[in-house]
Amino acid sequence: MPLLRERATEAIDPAAAKRLGAALAGIQTPDGQPASARELSIDGRSVTVPPAVRGAVLDLLQRFADGESVVVGSTDALLTTSQAAALIGISATYLLRLANEGRIPVEYRGTHRRFRLADAMTYLQSSRPPTPAPVTPTPATAR
């Protein structure tokens, strides 16, 4: 497995982001979920996007429309200790402690530790505090 070979793309200019956002608004269902598979045209060539991939493609395009820079990588990619720690937002020393405790999977390449991107993302998601549910105000009772 190669180390992370991501493709980083800078944010697009605000005018292009606005046009992309307007185009995306027309291809989502009212609840914000992707609709069924459709064709995507790239340089005049149509590509059918399967439903399983469509959500990821829409998410990628929406991030550009929101003015974000984007990095695309494979979840099978292997990260060095420094890369995984930076991604999670912890020190390399703490990451190694987590690996030694079995709280995050680690692979060895010779004497070097490597962490799968998918495992780092899973740990990152599980370590975030849950988002509190919105509080619905209850109507005051008459006295």
Order of alpha helices (4+ residues) and beta strands (2+ residues): beta-alpha-beta-beta-alpha-beta-beta-alpha-alpha-beta-beta-alpha
